[in-house]
C-alpha cells in the first residue's frame, strides 16, 4: 500500500473496521517505506538487487571477518532499481554482511553485527571470486515498491489516541497487520517478541527490517525479525559505516 492509498481507504467493514475512527491519526504517523518482494522464480543478474548469492565488489575486496569466523553475505541493494524518491541514495550499490556463526557466539546486539559497504559506481564492481568467502548459495531476486509503514506495536509511539490496555487498542493494532509487509527498507521497525522500541537512540532510524527466511538460512532470534538502524544524518550522507541491530 502506498501513502496516498491510506487517505482513500474505506475500512468501514471487514478486518479493517477498527481503523475507521483513527484514519487521520494513522495518516499523520505513517512513514514512507520501500516494500521488498522476493522473486523466487527469477535469477538475478550480477548487478541486480538480491538476497543471498554472491556479492558484487570492487577489485581487491577482502571478505570481512569477525572474532570467531567470517561474515556471511546477506544481500545487496542496487539503489537505481528503487524508482520512487526516498531518503535512500538514488544510485549506488549497498552490500550487507552479517556475523553468523555455527556456534551461536555472535549476537545481533553486538557492534558491527551487520556490516555495510556502499559503492557509488556499480559499473566498477564484479562478482566476488575469492576463495575465502562463504556466500549463501541460494540467491533470490528482489523487487521494490513504494509503501507506507504504520507501527503495529504500542511501544513505538507515545501518543496513541486510546489506552494501551484497552480492547480498542488490541483491535486497532491487530487490524494494522494487513498494512505491513515482511521485508522493507525505512519505515518503522517491526518485531514479534520485544516489549520495547528497538530503535537505538534519538536520531536513529530504521534502515532495514527482515523476517526469517528458511530458504536463505536466516533465523533471527528463534525465527523472528532482524532490524537494522542508521543515524539519520549518516543516511543523508550515504554513510553506512555504522549500523546497529536488534532482533526479536
C-alpha positions as CSV (number, residue, x, y, z in Angstrom):
1,X,0.0,0.0,0.0
2,X,1.3,3.5,-0.8
3,X,0.9,6.5,1.4
4,X,-1.8,8.1,-0.9
5,X,-4.0,4.9,-0.6
6,X,-4.3,5.4,3.2
7,X,-6.3,8.7,2.7
8,X,-8.8,7.0,0.4
9,X,-9.1,3.7,2.3
10,X,-12.6,2.8,3.5
11,X,-12.2,0.3,6.3
12,X,-15.9,0.5,7.4
13,X,-16.3,-3.2,7.2
14,X,-14.3,-6.4,7.5
15,X,-11.0,-6.8,9.3
16,X,-10.0,-3.1,8.9
17,X,-13.2,-1.7,10.6
18,X,-11.4,-0.8,13.9
19,X,-9.3,1.7,11.9
20,X,-12.3,3.8,10.9
21,X,-12.1,6.3,13.8
22,X,-8.3,6.7,13.6
23,X,-7.6,7.3,9.9
24,X,-6.4,10.9,10.4
25,X,-4.1,9.9,13.2
26,X,-2.7,7.0,11.2
27,X,-2.1,9.2,8.2
28,X,-0.2,11.6,10.4
29,X,2.1,9.0,11.8
30,X,2.6,6.9,8.6
31,X,6.1,6.9,7.2
32,X,7.2,6.0,3.7
33,X,8.9,2.7,3.2
34,X,10.2,0.6,0.4
35,X,8.5,-2.8,0.4
36,X,10.7,-5.7,-0.7
37,X,9.3,-8.6,-2.6
38,X,11.2,-11.8,-3.1
39,X,11.1,-13.1,-6.7
40,X,11.9,-16.8,-6.1
41,X,11.5,-17.7,-9.8
42,X,13.8,-15.0,-11.1
43,X,17.6,-15.5,-11.4
44,X,19.1,-12.1,-10.5
45,X,21.7,-10.5,-12.8
46,X,25.1,-10.0,-11.2
47,X,24.5,-6.3,-10.6
48,X,20.8,-6.7,-9.6
49,X,19.5,-6.4,-6.1
50,X,19.4,-9.8,-4.3
51,X,19.3,-11.6,-1.1
52,X,22.0,-14.3,-0.8
53,X,24.2,-15.4,-3.7
54,X,27.5,-13.8,-4.5
55,X,28.1,-10.0,-3.9
56,X,29.4,-7.5,-6.5
57,X,32.6,-6.0,-5.0
58,X,35.5,-3.8,-6.2
59,X,38.8,-5.3,-7.2
60,X,40.9,-6.4,-4.2
61,X,37.9,-6.7,-1.9
62,X,38.7,-8.7,1.3
63,X,35.9,-10.8,2.7
64,X,35.1,-9.4,6.2
65,X,35.8,-11.5,9.3
66,X,34.8,-11.2,12.9
67,X,36.2,-12.6,16.2
68,X,35.1,-16.2,15.7
69,X,34.9,-16.5,11.9
70,X,33.8,-14.9,8.6
71,X,30.8,-12.7,7.9
72,X,28.1,-14.1,5.7
73,X,26.7,-12.2,2.7
74,X,23.2,-11.1,3.4
75,X,22.4,-9.3,0.2
76,X,22.8,-6.2,-2.0
77,X,20.6,-3.3,-2.9
78,X,21.2,-1.5,-6.2
79,X,19.6,1.8,-5.4
80,X,19.0,2.7,-9.1
81,X,16.2,0.0,-9.0
82,X,14.2,2.0,-6.5
83,X,12.2,4.3,-8.7
84,X,10.3,6.3,-6.0
85,X,12.0,9.2,-4.2
86,X,13.1,8.3,-0.7
87,X,15.7,9.0,1.9
88,X,17.9,6.4,0.3
89,X,20.6,7.3,-2.2
90,X,19.4,7.5,-5.8
91,X,22.2,5.4,-7.2
92,X,25.0,3.1,-6.0
93,X,25.3,-0.4,-4.5
94,X,24.8,-1.3,-0.9
95,X,26.3,-4.7,0.1
96,X,25.4,-6.2,3.5
97,X,27.0,-8.9,5.6
98,X,26.1,-10.3,9.0
99,X,28.2,-12.1,11.6
100,X,26.6,-15.5,11.5
101,X,28.4,-18.4,13.2
102,X,27.6,-22.1,13.7
103,X,28.2,-22.0,17.5
104,X,26.0,-19.0,18.1
105,X,28.7,-16.8,19.7
106,X,27.8,-13.8,17.6
107,X,24.9,-11.6,19.0
108,X,22.8,-9.3,16.9
109,X,23.2,-6.6,19.5
110,X,27.0,-6.5,19.2
111,X,28.6,-3.7,17.3
112,X,29.1,-4.5,13.6
113,X,26.8,-7.5,13.7
114,X,25.7,-6.2,10.2
115,X,28.4,-4.6,8.1
116,X,27.6,-2.5,5.1
117,X,29.7,-1.4,2.1
118,X,28.4,1.3,-0.2
119,X,29.9,1.9,-3.6
120,X,28.6,4.8,-5.7
121,X,29.5,3.3,-9.1
122,X,28.3,-0.3,-9.6
123,X,29.9,-0.3,-13.0
124,X,33.3,-0.6,-11.3
125,X,32.2,-3.8,-9.4
126,X,32.5,-7.5,-10.3
127,X,31.2,-10.7,-8.7
128,X,33.4,-11.9,-5.8
129,X,35.7,-14.7,-6.9
130,X,38.0,-15.1,-3.8
131,X,38.2,-18.5,-2.1
132,X,37.9,-17.1,1.5
133,X,34.3,-16.0,1.4
134,X,31.2,-18.0,2.5
135,X,28.4,-16.7,0.3
136,X,24.9,-18.1,0.6
137,X,24.4,-20.4,-2.3
138,X,20.7,-19.7,-2.8
139,X,20.1,-16.3,-4.4
140,X,16.8,-14.5,-4.6
141,X,16.0,-11.5,-6.9
142,X,14.2,-8.5,-5.3
143,X,11.5,-6.1,-6.4
144,X,10.8,-2.8,-4.8
145,X,7.5,-1.0,-4.3
146,X,6.8,2.3,-2.6
147,X,4.7,1.7,0.5
148,X,3.8,3.0,3.9
149,X,4.8,1.9,7.4
150,X,2.5,2.2,10.3
151,X,3.6,0.9,13.7
152,X,1.8,-2.2,14.9
153,X,3.4,-2.1,18.4
154,X,2.3,0.2,21.2
155,X,5.9,0.6,22.2
156,X,6.8,2.6,19.0
157,X,4.6,5.6,19.8
158,X,3.7,7.6,23.0
159,X,0.7,9.4,21.5
160,X,-1.8,6.7,20.7
161,X,-5.4,8.0,20.9
162,X,-6.5,5.1,23.0
163,X,-5.4,3.3,26.2
164,X,-2.6,0.8,25.7
165,X,-4.5,-1.9,27.6
166,X,-8.0,-1.3,26.1
167,X,-9.8,-3.7,23.8
168,X,-9.8,-0.9,21.2
169,X,-6.0,-0.9,21.2
170,X,-6.0,-4.6,20.6
171,X,-8.4,-4.3,17.8
172,X,-6.6,-1.4,16.1
173,X,-3.1,-2.8,16.4
174,X,-4.4,-6.2,15.1
175,X,-6.1,-4.6,12.2
176,X,-2.9,-2.9,11.2
177,X,-1.4,-6.3,10.3
178,X,-2.6,-6.3,6.7
179,X,-1.0,-3.0,6.0
180,X,2.6,-4.3,6.6
181,X,4.9,-6.5,4.6
182,X,7.6,-8.9,5.7
183,X,10.7,-7.2,4.4
184,X,11.2,-3.5,3.8
185,X,13.6,-0.5,3.8
186,X,13.0,2.6,6.0
187,X,9.7,3.0,7.9
188,X,9.2,1.8,11.4
189,X,10.9,-1.2,12.8
190,X,8.7,-4.3,13.3
191,X,9.2,-7.1,15.8
192,X,7.5,-10.2,17.2
193,X,8.5,-10.6,20.9
194,X,10.2,-7.5,22.1
195,X,8.5,-5.3,24.8
196,X,10.4,-2.1,23.9
197,X,11.2,0.2,21.0
198,X,14.4,-1.4,19.4
199,X,15.5,2.0,17.9
200,X,18.9,2.5,19.5
201,X,18.5,6.2,20.5
202,X,17.3,9.5,19.3
203,X,18.0,10.5,15.7
204,X,18.5,6.8,14.7
205,X,16.1,5.5,12.0
206,X,15.1,2.1,10.7
207,X,17.1,1.2,7.6
208,X,16.0,-2.4,7.0
209,X,13.6,-4.9,8.5
210,X,13.8,-8.6,7.6
211,X,11.9,-11.7,8.6
212,X,13.5,-15.1,9.0
213,X,13.6,-16.9,5.6
214,X,14.3,-20.6,5.7
215,X,15.4,-20.7,2.1
216,X,18.1,-18.2,2.9
217,X,19.1,-19.9,6.1
218,X,18.1,-16.8,8.1
219,X,16.8,-17.4,11.6
220,X,16.8,-14.2,13.6
221,X,16.1,-14.8,17.3
222,X,14.2,-18.1,17.1
223,X,12.6,-17.2,13.8
224,X,11.6,-13.6,14.5
225,X,12.9,-10.4,12.7
226,X,16.1,-8.6,12.2
227,X,16.0,-4.8,12.4
228,X,18.9,-2.7,11.2
229,X,19.3,1.0,12.1
230,X,21.3,4.0,11.0
231,X,21.7,7.6,12.2
232,X,19.6,9.9,10.1
233,X,22.5,12.2,9.4
234,X,24.7,9.3,8.2
235,X,21.9,8.2,5.9
236,X,21.7,11.7,4.3
237,X,25.4,11.4,3.6
238,X,25.1,7.8,2.2
239,X,27.5,6.8,5.0
240,X,26.6,3.2,6.0
241,X,29.8,2.7,8.1
242,X,28.0,2.4,11.4
243,X,24.8,0.3,11.8
244,X,23.1,-1.1,14.8
245,X,20.8,-4.0,15.1
246,X,18.2,-5.8,17.2
247,X,16.2,-8.9,16.7
248,X,13.1,-10.5,18.1
